[in-house]
Amino acid sequence: MSGLLSIGSSAINAAYVALQTTGNNIANVNTPGYSRQIATFATQVETGVGAMYMGSGVDVTGVTRMYSDLLGQQTNAAQAQAGQADTAAQLLGQINSMFADPTTGLSAAMDNFFSQVQAVSSNPGSAATRQSMLSAAQQMAGQFNGMYAQLQQLSQSTTQQIAQQITTANTTIADIANLNSQIATAQAAGGMPNSLLDQRNQDILTLNKAVGVTTTTQGGAINVYLANGQPLVVGAKAYPLAQGQDPNNPQNTIVGTTSGSTIVPLEAGNTGGGAIGALLQFQNQTIPSVENQIGQLAVVMSAQMNAVQAQGQDLNGNSAVNNPGLFSANLFSAMPAIPVVAGSANTGTATVSASYGNVTQLQPSDYQLNVQGSGASRKYVVTQLSDGQQTTYTSMPQTINGVTINLSGTANNGDVFTIQPVRNGAQNLNVAITNGSQIAAASPLNVSTSLGAGSSISVGSLSLQPLSTGSSTPSATAPTSYGPNPNLQDPVTINFSSPTQYTYTDSVTHTTSAAQSYTPGQPINVNGWSLTLNGTPVAGDAVTVAPTGSSSGDNRNALLMGQTQTLTLATGATLDNAYAATVGNVGSMTSTAQTTQTSADALLQSASAAQASVSGVNLNEEAANLLQYQQQYQAAATIIQTANTIFNTVLQVAASA
């Protein structure tokens, strides 16, 4: 009888465990990270009875957690990529919305400004037209300033989001380390803590949303590593993430684990995925790129307009000496110093400064100067950060893309400096003049002639040189002289001694040149202006270039201002379509990010579905199991009842015997 009772007891116990396991599955059908469990059984050791072996019931060998490590790793990787793609698409969408409106954005403001410049050139004596041009300039400057401010707000918001992601990640990292300890303790005691294993895997999945990680198994623990190999969890030890400043460029944010007091940073382009990767790339690469593109427009346009303004004459007859530039006061005579950020880990005493050369050569990029070696073998490596192009020099100063870089003091091996020629250009753009009458629409010079007998010459053209590449154009030797020749308005008389020879006399400096060779039709260049004559001169001809008198109807300098709109930048785009190229670039980045997001989300969905096919709870299947185990329980109870009935019958027979 005892054998039958034992069998029934083991069967009812097995059925109860199975029912409890099934009920637990049903209860956790919507619990994130829960893995379906099944009760596993084995036949108890048979009992020998003579030559026979009789079954002795069933053992519950455990409750098995249905989980695939391979599918779990694939889901974690997909989650990291989706986390990065989702965040990147959201961030780029914010920048795209800034550029999306063609009627109220920067493009419309620039078009309106140059339209007003054209209006002044058509009616230079109109005070109302001049005031409209001034208002349009102020509106355009405000658009540049506002766009830069919005980008800075995005940057600050990104810094805060990185901090929030790090806080979440560090909480999760600590949980994983704690779970490693609990799981190891439970497994050492012979247990299988399924709920703790589920919780740990869910934590790893959560961590991948913030930052991409890889894992390895060591005993019962899971070790977690960043993409650069730095550990986040080793056994029960947690290594939290930290946020800090890039020692090579303190304006940039870095994220990584700490080694002593130093952060070992993730590379912005190789974070392994996660939201932090997208945030770092957005803050350290995307925002600076856009700031540089609009900053290049602001710097080139304002410097060019100011150079033209400086060579002209305003409505009151004032020349450039007495009249500020259109934008950023005094920018026409001395371009501002270029910001240079020294690396916080620099050990030398060197100071790097940078100044503008020819602004039309400026690229929309920052530059990084790295000092390598020492003594006679010292080298200076300049990297254009927009594309990674490097140029190596053996001495300083050097001029690259319209920027002259100077170094003073002693630089040590490893010292780093970041040069930002146009990053703040949109922020610094301001209108300097306060009245439309100050717009120098007139040319400051007029030409008069005193001709000898038989002369056939006439004035062809008189132009001013520094519009783009004239004699006053900045160079490596004079990087800040972006303005007119200081002797531009000196009265100068050209005296021909023959058809092929002349001298010129400056009546202010009282100097007379040596004899100059002349070929009919060849320009005569003096004091920053260029004069072309038609016909052939004769001995005794005199041509005088002198300051203009009344300028109310003179539009010659305003016409030159209008030409700035079609100035070609170093990127190959003209000023009037460079902004459109920037808008197109932002739109392209956003579209690519959205496509990547769609693909990454689909991959995550597929990986999650594959994992769910193994670990997920199917209510239909569990309902069927519930009925099966209920019947098993009832049948086992019947076995016990039968054994009890037989036992009672035997007792009754024995008592009556």
Sequence and secondary structure as in RCSB ss.txt:
>XXXX:A:sequence
MSGLLSIGSSAINAAYVALQTTGNNIANVNTPGYSRQIATFATQVETGVGAMYMGSGVDVTGVTRMYSDLLGQQT
NAAQAQAGQADTAAQLLGQINSMFADPTTGLSAAMDNFFSQVQAVSSNPGSAATRQSMLSAAQQMAGQFNGMYAQ
LQQLSQSTTQQIAQQITTANTTIADIANLNSQIATAQAAGGMPNSLLDQRNQDILTLNKAVGVTTTTQGGAINVY
LANGQPLVVGAKAYPLAQGQDPNNPQNTIVGTTSGSTIVPLEAGNTGGGAIGALLQFQNQTIPSVENQIGQLAVV
MSAQMNAVQAQGQDLNGNSAVNNPGLFSANLFSAMPAIPVVAGSANTGTATVSASYGNVTQLQPSDYQLNVQGSG
ASRKYVVTQLSDGQQTTYTSMPQTINGVTINLSGTANNGDVFTIQPVRNGAQNLNVAITNGSQIAAASPLNVSTS
LGAGSSISVGSLSLQPLSTGSSTPSATAPTSYGPNPNLQDPVTINFSSPTQYTYTDSVTHTTSAAQSYTPGQPIN
VNGWSLTLNGTPVAGDAVTVAPTGSSSGDNRNALLMGQTQTLTLATGATLDNAYAATVGNVGSMTSTAQTTQTSA
DALLQSASAAQASVSGVNLNEEAANLLQYQQQYQAAATIIQTANTIFNTVLQVAASA
>XXXX:A:secstr
 HHHHHHHHHHHHHHHHHHHHHHHHHHTTTSTT   EEEEEEE   EEETTEEE   EEEEEEEE   HHHHHHH
HHHHHHHHHHHHHHHHHHHHHHHH  TTTSHHHHHHHHHHHHHHHHH TT HHHHHHHHHHHHHHHHHHHHHHHH
HHHHHHHHHHHHHHHHHHHHHHHHHHHHHHHHHHHHHHTT   HHHHHHHHHHHHHHHHHS EEEEEETTEEEEE
ETTS EEEETTEE  EEEEEETTEEEEEEEEEEETTEEEE BTTBS SHHHHHHHHIIIIIHHHHHHHHHHHHHH
HHHHHHHHHHTSB TTS  GGGS  SBTTTTTTS     EEE TT  S  EEEEEES GGG  S  EEEEEES G
GG EEEEEETTTTEEEEESSS EEETTEEEEEES   TT EEEE SSTTHHHH  B   SGGG   B SEEEEEE
  TT   EEEEEEEGGGTTSTTS  SSSTT  S  TTTTS EEEEEEETTEEEEEETTTTEE   EE  TT  EE
ETTEEEEEES   TT EEEEEE S  TT  HHHHHHHHGGG B TTS BHHHHHHHHHHHHHHHHHHHHHHHHHH
HHHHHHHHHHHHHHHS  HHHHHHHHHHHHHHHHHHHHHHHHHHHHHHHHHHHHHH 
